Amino acid sequence: MIASSKLLPVLFVLFLFVGSGCSLIEKEQQRSYLKTLEAESIAGSVSAQIALADEFERGANLPKDLDKALMWYRAAAKNGSAEGAYKAASILLLNPSINSGSNSPEAVGLLQQAAEAGYAPAQLKLADILAANSAIDSVGMVRVFELYLAAASQNLRDAQYKAANLLELGRGTEKDLGSALAWYRLAAEQGDARAQLAVGNFYLAGITVNPSAARALEWYEQSARQGSIQAQSNMGDLLTLDRYAGLRDYKAGAEWYRKAALQGHSRAGARLGEMYEKGLGVTQDAQTAATWYRAAAEQGDASGQCRLASLYVRGLGVSQNTNEAKRWFNLAAAQIPTGVKPVLGFVYYDCEQFNRDEVDLLSLVKPQ
């Protein structure tokens, strides 16, 4: 037992030495690898140049140095590497202190080099830069669409969404809703929230597919759970509006409205106010209704404005105040579509069915 106890310190020291030795060996291997990378890069190896540039860009095994990373990416690009050209351009675009930022002729030139070589990320980025130019003409938009389509064909979901959007709008290409939906669907299946929202819109409106609120709900929910504010508001609509009675779930609908309203969606706020006013899916509470109506009204939402006016006329959830009612109603009435004559004389304004997208508003006014 005594002999064994004397061995313990020796074994512990030996363990530390072996452990330290392994670490030293690993570090020596790393140094050797980096020296080899540098030698091969100097000799003109494209793969080594990109790997060394990546080491300098990440700063994991070497001190981070974007100038050196850019130097080696440029070298790889000069040797014909599309990846090198794209990564050099990315450094230039993301670091204006190194160059002139997104207006850098060199960065655009490098992206063009990589895009022409068929490198999908470069095609996408170049298209984004071209599309952002406010002076772009119809010929330029054709180029933008071609680049998005090329990148989309290589399964980049962002490019798929953007190509679909141009097809839907008929910008840079002939309008083709069927193809637009096909590209939206591919991006949506890869988890793009914007595309999921768009596919939901196509199903809800029956664009090139049989209309289906249930299918729309499925796509909206995927988008909403990823944080799409518009999809969250749309979920509220499908679960609460009378025209979608087969999907009705007031409680869930109110929660989706709440998620969207808390992120600033004014129409969702107005609808949530209505849920509180009527006690649909939530405990009826006129004061809370007034709070949500006011938030929406102050954002310029016509529905929130006229609903708040209605509360002021009735003294419901707020102190009765005809002047405030008229003020908010006038703001709402100013948004009535062209061609519809607003009626401003009233005892109270019943805007329970008000929708700024509808033109039949006159029947909602109950004059004195």
N, C-alpha and C positions, 0 to 999 in steps of 0.2 A: 504494500500500500504506500510505503514511504517512497519507494523507487518510482512508482506511478505518479505520485504527486510531484516529484522533482521533474518528471518529463513534461508536465503540462506547460510550464513557461516556454520550454524549448519548442514544443509543438506549435504554440501560439505564435512565436516569432517566425517559425518556419512557414506557417500559414500566411502571415503578413508578407513575408518575402515572396512567396509564390504568387500571392494575389497581386502584389506590386509588380512582379515580373511580368505577369500576363498583361497588365495595363501598359507597361513599358513596351512590350512586344507589339501590342496593338498600335501604340503611338508611333513606333518605328515603322510599322507597316503602312500607316497612314501617310507618314512623311515620304516614304518611298513611293507610294502611289501618286502623291502630288508632284514629286520630282519627275516621275515618269510622264504624268500628264503634261507638265510644262515642256519636257523634252519633245514629246510627240507633237505638241501644239506648235512648237517652233519649227518642227520638221514638216508641218503642213497637214497634219491629220485633222480632218474636220470634226470627227466625233470627239477627239481629245480637246479641240478648241472649244466646242460647246460645253463639254463636261467641266473644263477649267473655268470657263466663263460663269457657269452655273454655281461653282464653288465660291467664286468671288461675289456673285449676286446674292447668294443665300447667307454667306458669312458663317457657315456651320463649322467648317474645318480650316478655313482661312479667314483673316480679317476681312470684313465686308468692304468691298471696294467697287463701286459701280463704274468708275472710270475704267478699271482693268477688265471688268465684266464686259463692258461695251466694246473695249478694244478687241477682245477675243471673239465676241459675237460678230463684230464687223469682219474679222479675219475669216471666220467661217462663212459669212455671207459672200465675201469676195471669192471664196473657193466654191461658190455655187450652192450653199446650204440655204434652203428655204426656211428651215427652223431658225438658223442663225440670223437671217435677215429679219424675221418676225420678232425675235427676242431683242435684237438690237433696236428695232423700231419701238418696241414696247418700253424699253428703258428711256428712250428719247421722249416718248409721249408722256410718260409718268413722272419724269423728272425735269421740269423746265429749267432748273438751274444748270443742268448739263447741256441743254440745247434750248431751242425756242418753243418747246412744248408741241401742242397738236398742230401748229402751223409749220413745223419743221419740214422743209423740202426733203431733207435726207430721210426722215422717218417715213414720209409718204412714198419716196422712191424705194426704200427697203420693203415696205408693204407691197408695193406693186410687183417687185421682184418675186416675193414669196407667193403672192396671189397668182401670178402668171404661172408659177411652178405647181399650182394646184393645192397650196397649203391652206386648208379650210379656215383656221383661225385668222390668217392674214386676209383672206377674202372677206370675212365678216367684219373685221376691224376697218379695212379700207372702205367698205360699203358704208359703215357707220359714219366715217369722216366725211365722205362725199355727200351723204344724205343730210348731214348737219349744216352744209353750206347753203345759206339762205338764197344765194344767187344761182343755185343749180337749175339747169334748164331741162327740157324733156329728154334730150339726148343723154344728159348726165343721169337722169333717173333710170333710163334703160340700162345703163352700166351698173347702177346700184342694184337693180333687180337681178341682173345677170350674176353679180357677185354673191348676193344673198342666195340665189337659187343654187349656185355651184357649191356653196358651203352647206346649204340645207341638204343637198344630195349626199353629203358626207356625214350626215346625221348630227349636225350641230343644231341643237334645239332652238337656240336663240335665232339662228338664221332661218330655221323653219318657220318660226313665228313671224319674223319680219317679211319673209317672202310671201307668206299667207296674207299678211296685212296689205301688201302692195297689190296682190291679186284681188283681194276684196274691194279695194279702193279703185283699182284700175290705174295705178300709177307706175309708170315705167314698163307697163305691159297691158295687154287687153284684160278687161275685167272678167274674171272667171271664178265664180263663187264655189263651184264644185271643187276645183283645184285648191282654192283657198281653204275650204273645210278639210280637205285631205291633208294639207300641210299643218293646219292648226291641230288636227287630231294627232299627227305624229309627234308634234312638240308637246301636246297635252299628255300623251302617253309616257313621255319622258319626264313629266312632272312640272312642266312650265305652267305657272299659275295663270298667266295672261292668256295662254292658249286654251286652258281649261275653261276660263270665263268665256272666251270667244266661241268654243264649241257649244257651251251651254246656250249662248245667245242664238246660235244657228238652230238648235233644237227647239228652243222656245218659240222662235219666229217661223219655224218650218222652212228654213232656207235650204233648198236642195235636198232636204230630208223631210219625212213626215213629222209634223209638229208633235212634240211630246214634252209636256211640262215635267213629267217624271224623269225623263232622260236629262233634261236641262238641270233639274235639281241635283242629279248625281254628279254632273260636271261642276256645277256651281259649288257644291259642298267640298269637292277636292280643292278647288281654288280658294274657297273661303278659309279652309283649315290651314292654308299656307299664308293667310294674312291678307288676301285680296279684299279691300274694303268694299269695292263694288259688288263682288260676289257675295259678301256677307249681307249687304243690303238686298240683293236679289233673292237670297235665301229667305230673308224676312218676308219679301213679297209673296213668294210661292207658298209659304206656309201660313199666310194670314189673309191674303186678298180673296174675296168671294169668287173671283173667276177661276181660282185654283182650289176650289173647295175640296176636291178629292185628296189633296195633299195636306189638309189643314192640321196645324199643330201650333196653336197660339203661343204656348209657353216657349217652345223652341224658336218660333219666329221672333218673339220679343227679344230673346237673348241674342239672336243674330243681328237684329236692329241695334241692340245696345253696343255690340262689338264695333259695328260700323260707325255709329254715332259718336262713340268715345274717341274715334280716330278722325272726327271732323266731317263725316258724311251728313250733310244737312237734311237731305230727304229722309234718311233713316231716322234722324232725330225727330223729325216731324211725325213720322209714322209711329215711333216709339211713344211720343206724346199722346197720340191718338189711342194707343193701346192702354195707356194709363187712364186717359179720360173715360174710356169705355169699360175698363176692367177686363181686357182680353189678354189672358195669359199672365197677367200681373194683378196685384191688388189695386183696385180702383183708387185713384188718388189725383184729384184735380190739381193740387199744387205741384206735384211732380210732373203732371202733364204740361202745366204752364211753364215749368223750368225747361223742359225739352223743346216745347214750341218756341220759346224765346231764343234758345240757343240756335235753333234752325232759322228763325226769323232774322236774327242779327247777322246770319251768314248770307242773307238775301233769298232764302227759300220761300217762294210764294205760298206754298201750302202751310208752312209754319207761321207765316205772317197772318194769313186769313184765319187760321185756327186760333191763334193768340187773340186776334180781334174778336172772335166769337166769344172767347172766355171773358174778355173785358166787357162786352155787351151784357152778358149774363151774370157777371160778377162771380164767376165760377173759378175757384183756385186763385183768383186775384180780386182786388177791390174793383167794384163796378166803375167803369170810366169810359164814357162815350167818346170823349176826345181821343183817348188812346186807341179805342176800337177803330175809329175812323182813320187815324194815322196809319195803323198797321194794315187796315183794309185797303187804303189807297195805294200803299206800297205793293200789296198783292195785286190789286187791280191793274196797276201799271204794267204788269207782266202778262196780262191777258193777250192772247194772240191777236195779231192784226186782223181787223174785220169783225171783231166781236165787240159790241158796244158795252162798256162797263156801266153798271147801274150803281150809283153811290148812295142814294137815299135809302135808309133802312132803320128798322127798330133793332134788329139784330141780323147778323150775317151768318147764315148756316152754311159752313164750308166743310161739312163732314165728308162730302164726296169730292172735294176740290182736288184737281190734278192739273198741274200747269201744262201738261201735254194734251189736255182735252179742251175743246173749244165751246162746249155747251155749258157755259157758266151762268148764263142769265137766270136760269131756273133756280139757281142756288140762292139768289138774293130775295129776301122777303121784305119788301119796302114797307114803310110806315103806313 
